[in-house]
Amino acid sequence: MKRFLLPFAVFLTLVLFLGIGLRLNPREIPSPFIGKPAPAFKLAQLHEPGKTISPQDMVGQVWLLNVWASWCVACRQEHPVLMDFAKQGAVPLLGLNYKDGTENGAIWLRQFGNPYSISGVDADGRVGIDYGVYGVPETFVIDKKGVIRMKHIGPVTPEVITEKLLPLIKELNRA
């Protein structure tokens, strides 16, 4: 009888950890970048390759960085929401065209509309790696000093905008 106690205890421990894990939200992966300066980059703009975009250009204003790609199925779900959000003019919305061809990204935005003030081209994905991007879409809220204040993994929904993004943006704009 005693020889079954140890395997039974191990089994119960595994069941406990599985139960805890199943209750966690996979979209709420903590980011080590929250509260730290946004990684620097200088990328060619999607629509004007002769011009560049960098986080330094945005210092002094709260802004969003949305990582997207033309090959991303979830980005298509998110796109109409971003189009509506951009019309509100709450903050500049910058796009990071991730691991995508410049031509593909430009065609995609012409087809579905362009919610971005500017999109930078991250063809090799290095900037995405610097930001800790797991996959697309991902969205970052960056404050006036260039510090990352929030990371949202997955498509932005109307609920995310009203419940998370807009309250945080208002708070950061007051500071």
N, C-alpha and C positions, 0 to 999 in steps of 0.2 A: 504494500500500500504506500509506503514512504517513497518508493522509487518513482511513483507517479506524481508526487507533489511538486517537484522541481519543474518537470515539463508542463504541468498544469499552470503553475505560477508564470512561467515564461509565456504560455499561450494567452493567459489573461492580460498580461502586460502588453503584448502585441495587439490584442483586441482593443485595449484602452487607447493606445497610440493611434490605431486606425480610426477609432471613433472620433478622437480629437482632430485628426487630419481631415476627415471628411466634413467637418464643420467649418473649416477655414475657407476663406474666399481666395481663389488663386489669382484674382485681379489685384489683391492687396499685398503684393510682394514688397517688403520694405526695401527702399532704395538707400544705399549708402551715400547718395548724392544730395539727399534732402538736407537743407541747411548749409550746403557748401556751394562755392562759386560754380557757375555753369562752366563746363570745359570750353576752352577757347577753340575756335576754328575760323577758317577763312575759306569760304567756298564760292565757286562760280554760281551766279544766279541762273535758274532754269530758263527764264525767258530772255535774259540779257547776259550771255556767257562772258562778255567783256567786263561785266561788273561783278563785284563780290558782295557777300554778306557775312557778317560776324556778330557775335554777341555784343561786342564793343559798340556796334552801331545802335544798340537798343538800350544802353545804359541811361537811366533817368526815367524809364517807363516800365510798367508791368507788361509782360508779353507772354504769349503761348508759343511753344515750339511743338508742332505736330509732325510726327514721323510717319510717312506714308509711302506707298509705291503703287504703280499701275497694276502690278501683278497681284496685289493684296485684295482678297475677297472681302475681308472685314472692313477694309477702307471704303469699299463701295457702299456698305451699310452705313458707315459713319458720315460719308460725304454730304448728304443732304442736311444733316444736323449741323455740320460745320458751315455750310452755306448760309443757313438761317442764323447761326451764331455770328458770323462775319457781318451780316447786315445790321446787327445790334451795335457794332462799333465799340464794344466794351474795352477791348484791348487789341493791339496788333497781333495777328495770327501769322506766324512764319511757318513755312513748310520745310521739311527736310526730306527730299526725294531720295529714298534709301535703296541702295543696291539696284538701281533701275537705270535704264538707258535714258539719256536726255530727251531723245525723240519720243520715246514711249510716255514719259511723264508729261511732256508738252501736249501730246495728242490726247491723253487722258483728261487733262484739265480743260482742254478745248471742248471735249465731248460732254463732260459732266459739270463744268463751271469751275471757277477758280476762287476759292474762299480766302486765299493767302495774300497778304500784303506783298510778300516775296517768298520764293522757294529757292533753297540752295540744293545743289546736286551733290549727293554723297554716294557716288558711283561705286566706290570700293568698300563702303560701310565703315570706314575708320571713325568718322564722327559719331555714328551710332554706337560703336563699341565704346568710345570715350564717355558717352552718356549712359552706358549700361543697358542699351536696348536689347530686349529679349526677342522681340518680333514686332511686326507692324500690325495695327497702328499703336503708337504710344504718344502721349501728350504730356508736356512739362509746363508748369507755371513757373515763370522766372520773375523775380521782383526787380525793383528799380535799381538795386545795387548789383544785379547780375547773379543773385543767389537763387538756386532751385528751391522752390517752396512746396511743390507737389509733383508727383508722377502718377499718371493714370495709364494703366495697361489695358489695351483692348479698345474697342470702339467707344467714342464719346457718344452718350445718349442725351436726350433732352433732360432726363432726370439728373445725370451727372452735371450738366450745365447749371441747372437751377439749384441743386442741393450742395454741390461742391465747388465748382469753378467760380460762379458769380459771387457767392459770399466771400471766397478767398480773395478774388480780384478786388472787391470793394474794400476789404480790410487792408490789403497791400497798398491800394491807392491812397488810403487815409494816412498811412505811415510816412 
